[in-house]
Amino acid sequence: MYYIHEKERGMSFTHTNQDIVLENERVLLRSLEAADVQHLLPFSLYEPELWLYSLTTAASESNLRQYITTALEARAAGRELPFIVFDKKQNRYAGATRFYDIQLAQQNTQLGYTWYGKAFQGTGLNRHCKFLLLQFAFETMGMMRVEFRADARNARSIAAMKAIGCVPEGVLRSNGFRADGSRRDSMILSILKGEWEAGVKELLLGKLQ
């Protein structure tokens, strides 16, 4: 069973302040809250390498608290929609993800800030998350384009994006700082609503297990 449980079934998306739950048999994504620092702190303390390629780090308790605060402020401003990820198979919180640079008028958004603890990587969890998030973006938020970005050196992340149907568009050269202070090039990929409807949805659905 794969479904979106949005507090009120069939609700339309109008603002990021709506509390949202995306759920299937494997994973539950719900709107991030300030109190979620307790669920994510172990990753910040013991797996700081999770943010090796990121423009924003949540490694250390202070960085994690700022990471969450910044996400919630952006949500209140209507720019972002952050989620915490709960893996039903392992019965544990696994990481976080979010929609950002939300442009309702232009029907565009970016999907990123995605990270999972080591125990959840390569388990199929990401595909379940991406299916629910893309379904929500195209079928509830009304988006026509969902963009993804990754450090051009992060071959694993780029391969995972291509595997779910993302189309590479190009590279932004030296567009930001990594956590270690070095500059990074960012690979840009995207999925369009027409591509979602024409086969990407079924492709991704077939990869769920």
C-alpha positions in Angstrom: 0.0 0.0 0.0 1.4 3.4 -1.0 -0.5 6.5 0.1 -0.3 10.1 1.3 -1.8 10.7 4.7 -2.1 14.4 5.0 -4.1 14.9 8.2 -7.2 15.5 6.0 -7.3 13.2 3.1 -7.5 15.1 -0.2 -6.4 18.4 1.2 -4.8 20.9 -1.2 -1.5 22.4 -0.5 -1.6 26.2 0.2 1.2 27.0 2.6 4.2 25.3 4.2 2.8 25.8 7.7 0.4 22.9 7.1 1.4 19.8 9.1 2.0 17.0 6.6 2.6 13.3 6.9 3.7 11.2 3.9 3.6 7.5 4.7 3.7 4.1 3.2 4.4 0.6 4.6 8.2 1.3 4.8 8.6 4.9 5.8 6.9 7.9 7.5 7.9 11.5 6.7 6.4 14.2 8.9 6.9 17.9 9.2 10.1 18.7 11.1 9.7 20.2 14.6 12.2 21.9 17.0 11.9 18.9 19.4 13.3 16.6 16.7 16.8 17.6 17.8 16.6 14.6 20.2 16.0 12.2 17.4 18.7 13.5 15.1 21.4 14.3 17.6 23.1 10.9 17.5 23.9 11.4 13.8 25.3 14.8 14.4 27.6 13.5 17.2 28.7 10.2 15.8 28.4 10.5 12.0 29.6 14.0 11.1 30.9 12.7 7.7 27.2 12.7 6.5 27.6 16.3 5.6 31.0 16.0 3.8 29.6 17.3 0.5 26.9 19.6 1.9 26.8 23.4 1.8 25.2 23.4 5.3 26.4 21.0 8.1 24.5 19.6 11.0 27.5 18.0 12.6 27.7 18.8 16.3 24.8 19.7 18.6 25.0 23.4 18.0 25.1 23.0 14.3 22.1 20.7 14.4 20.1 23.1 16.5 20.9 25.9 14.0 20.1 23.6 11.1 16.6 22.9 12.5 16.0 26.5 13.5 16.9 27.7 10.0 14.7 25.2 8.4 11.7 26.1 10.6 12.2 29.8 10.0 12.2 29.1 6.2 9.1 27.0 6.6 7.3 29.9 8.4 8.3 32.2 5.6 6.9 29.9 3.0 10.2 29.0 1.4 10.8 25.5 2.7 9.0 22.3 3.8 11.3 20.2 6.0 10.6 16.6 7.0 12.1 14.1 9.5 12.3 10.5 8.2 11.2 7.5 10.3 12.2 4.0 9.0 9.3 1.6 9.9 11.4 -1.4 9.1 14.1 -0.5 11.6 11.7 1.4 13.9 14.1 4.3 14.2 14.5 7.8 12.9 16.7 7.8 9.9 17.4 11.3 8.8 15.9 14.4 7.2 14.9 15.9 3.9 13.1 18.9 2.6 11.5 20.9 -0.2 13.2 24.3 -0.6 13.2 27.3 -2.8 9.4 26.7 -3.1 7.9 28.8 -5.9 4.2 28.2 -5.9 3.4 30.8 -8.5 6.0 29.3 -10.9 5.2 25.7 -9.9 8.8 24.9 -9.2 10.7 23.6 -6.1 13.9 22.0 -5.2 14.2 18.7 -3.2 17.3 18.2 -1.1 19.0 18.6 2.2 18.6 14.9 2.2 20.7 12.7 4.5 20.3 9.3 6.2 22.4 7.6 8.9 24.8 5.0 7.7 22.6 2.1 8.9 19.9 3.3 6.5 21.9 3.9 3.4 21.6 1.3 0.6 18.5 -0.2 2.2 16.0 1.1 -0.3 14.7 3.7 2.2 15.6 6.6 -0.1 13.5 5.3 -3.0 10.5 5.1 -0.7 11.1 8.6 0.5 11.6 10.0 -3.0 8.4 8.3 -4.3 6.3 9.9 -1.6 7.9 13.3 -1.9 7.6 13.4 -5.7 4.1 12.2 -5.6 3.3 15.0 -3.1 5.1 17.6 -5.2 3.4 16.8 -8.5 0.0 15.5 -7.4 -0.7 17.7 -4.3 1.6 20.8 -4.5 0.9 21.2 -8.2 4.5 21.5 -9.2 5.6 21.3 -12.8 9.3 20.9 -12.1 11.3 19.4 -9.2 15.0 20.2 -9.1 17.8 18.3 -7.4 21.4 19.4 -6.7 24.5 17.5 -5.7 28.1 18.1 -5.2 29.7 17.2 -8.6 32.1 14.9 -6.7 29.4 13.0 -5.0 29.1 10.2 -7.6 26.9 8.1 -5.3 24.3 10.7 -4.8 24.2 11.6 -8.5 23.8 8.0 -9.5 20.9 7.6 -7.0 19.2 10.6 -8.6 19.6 9.3 -12.1 18.3 5.9 -10.9 14.9 7.5 -9.9 14.5 9.2 -13.3 16.3 12.6 -12.8 17.6 14.2 -15.9 21.0 15.9 -15.7 20.9 19.6 -16.8 24.4 20.8 -16.2 26.9 22.1 -13.6 27.0 25.3 -11.6 30.7 26.0 -11.2 32.0 27.0 -7.8 28.6 28.0 -6.5 29.1 27.5 -2.8 31.3 26.4 0.1 31.5 22.9 1.4 31.6 22.3 5.2 35.4 22.2 5.0 35.6 25.6 3.4 36.4 24.4 -0.1 34.4 25.5 -3.1 32.1 23.0 -4.8 30.6 22.6 -8.3 27.0 21.5 -8.2 25.3 19.1 -10.6 21.8 20.2 -11.5 19.1 17.5 -12.3 15.4 17.6 -12.5 12.1 15.8 -13.1 9.2 17.4 -14.9 5.6 16.7 -14.3 5.2 15.3 -17.8 8.0 12.9 -17.2 6.5 11.8 -13.8 3.2 11.0 -15.5 4.8 9.4 -18.6 6.8 6.8 -16.8 9.0 8.0 -13.9 6.2 7.3 -11.4 5.9 3.8 -12.5 9.6 3.3 -12.8 10.1 4.4 -9.2 7.1 2.5 -7.9 8.6 -0.6 -9.5 11.8 -0.1 -7.5 10.1 -0.1 -4.1 10.5 -3.3 -2.0 
